Amino acid sequence: MSSTELSPSSLREAFGHFPTGVIAIAAEVDGVRVGLAASTFVPVSLDPPLVSFCVQNTSTTWPKLVDLPSLGISVLGEAHDAAARTLAAKTGDRFAGLETVSRDSGAVFIEGTSVWLESAIEQQILAGDHTIVVLRVSDITVHDDVAPIVFHRSTFRRLGQ
Ligand SMILES: Cc1cc2nc3c(=O)[nH]c(=O)nc-3n(C[C@H](O)[C@H](O)[C@H](O)COP(=O)(O)O)c2cc1C
């Protein structure tokens, strides 16, 4: 064990020891699917039904989503390691090779994922170089047979049996 100087890269490495799932947060904007992958998803409250995730303040994607009435959150499955990278790509179609479902509300969900949460932004809290986004869930769809992907130390893993 050793002590390491605080820096963005040492913090990213240290935070990466905490295993997380990965979500896609997505919606249609003028008929075009817009979204990103995020590993900072946290369920927050049961009553009212709230979840959160953190978005980088430098994100160029978030401003396209922030004023929409409805966003789709999909919990990525264990087969989605490539999809998680595609959904985070700086260039190209983030939905390439993915089947999606678009609701009338504008929320977009990824087929083959374990949980869909239709949600609306409730609150945004500036927190350093990220913003904590709190969303209210209006609808849930669960696919029990899909195991989630796990993001740990910059690597995608599967749950052990
Ligand atoms: C596994 C994984 C987890 C990520 N988690 C987050 C996150 O929690 N918050 C975030 O703002 N971006 C996260 N990203 C980055 C975004 O998916 C995306 O790359 C970024 O928003 C692209 O920049 P843009 O918003 O300017 O298009 C993650 C990327 C990957 C591959």
The ligand as an SDF file (V2000), in Angstrom:
LIG
                    3D

 31 33  0  0  0  0  0  0  0  0999 V2000
  -17.6560    3.3800  -19.0080 C   0  0  0  0  0  0  0  0  0  0  0  0
  -17.8660    4.8520  -19.1940 C   0  0  0  0  0  0  0  0  0  0  0  0
  -18.4460    5.6060  -18.1760 C   0  0  0  0  0  0  0  0  0  0  0  0
  -18.6590    6.9760  -18.3250 C   0  0  0  0  0  0  0  0  0  0  0  0
  -19.2640    7.6570  -17.3130 N   0  0  0  0  0  0  0  0  0  0  0  0
  -19.5090    8.9740  -17.4670 C   0  0  0  0  0  0  0  0  0  0  0  0
  -20.2040    9.6880  -16.4410 C   0  0  0  0  0  0  0  0  0  0  0  0
  -20.6090    9.1270  -15.4230 O   0  0  0  0  0  0  0  0  0  0  0  0
  -20.4410   11.0160  -16.6340 N   0  0  0  0  0  0  0  0  0  0  0  0
  -20.0200   11.6600  -17.7800 C   0  0  0  0  0  0  0  0  0  0  0  0
  -20.2570   12.8810  -17.8930 O   0  0  0  0  0  0  0  0  0  0  0  0
  -19.3790   11.0020  -18.7720 N   0  0  0  0  0  0  0  0  0  0  0  0
  -19.1150    9.6840  -18.6350 C   0  0  0  0  0  0  0  0  0  0  0  0
  -18.5020    8.9970  -19.6420 N   0  0  0  0  0  0  0  0  0  0  0  0
  -18.1420    9.7290  -20.8760 C   0  0  0  0  0  0  0  0  0  0  0  0
  -19.3650    9.8880  -21.7920 C   0  0  0  0  0  0  0  0  0  0  0  0
  -19.9520    8.6370  -22.0890 O   0  0  0  0  0  0  0  0  0  0  0  0
  -18.9690   10.5310  -23.1470 C   0  0  0  0  0  0  0  0  0  0  0  0
  -17.7840    9.9700  -23.5860 O   0  0  0  0  0  0  0  0  0  0  0  0
  -18.7690   12.0090  -23.0250 C   0  0  0  0  0  0  0  0  0  0  0  0
  -19.9780   12.5940  -22.6350 O   0  0  0  0  0  0  0  0  0  0  0  0
  -18.3490   12.5250  -24.3980 C   0  0  0  0  0  0  0  0  0  0  0  0
  -18.1850   13.9080  -24.3920 O   0  0  0  0  0  0  0  0  0  0  0  0
  -19.3330   14.9020  -24.8950 P   0  0  0  0  0  0  0  0  0  0  0  0
  -20.3670   14.9430  -23.8120 O   0  0  0  0  0  0  0  0  0  0  0  0
  -18.6450   16.2150  -25.0490 O   0  0  0  0  0  0  0  0  0  0  0  0
  -19.9060   14.3590  -26.1870 O   0  0  0  0  0  0  0  0  0  0  0  0
  -18.2510    7.6380  -19.5090 C   0  0  0  0  0  0  0  0  0  0  0  0
  -17.6580    6.8840  -20.5350 C   0  0  0  0  0  0  0  0  0  0  0  0
  -17.4740    5.5180  -20.3800 C   0  0  0  0  0  0  0  0  0  0  0  0
  -16.8350    4.7180  -21.4980 C   0  0  0  0  0  0  0  0  0  0  0  0
  1  2  1  0
  2  3  1  0
  2 30  2  0
  3  4  2  0
  4  5  1  0
  4 28  1  0
  5  6  2  0
  6  7  1  0
  6 13  1  0
  7  8  2  0
  7  9  1  0
  9 10  1  0
 10 11  2  0
 10 12  1  0
 12 13  2  0
 13 14  1  0
 14 15  1  0
 14 28  1  0
 15 16  1  0
 16 17  1  0
 16 18  1  0
 18 19  1  0
 18 20  1  0
 20 21  1  0
 20 22  1  0
 22 23  1  0
 23 24  1  0
 24 25  2  0
 24 26  1  0
 24 27  1  0
 28 29  2  0
 29 30  1  0
 30 31  1  0
M  END
$$$$
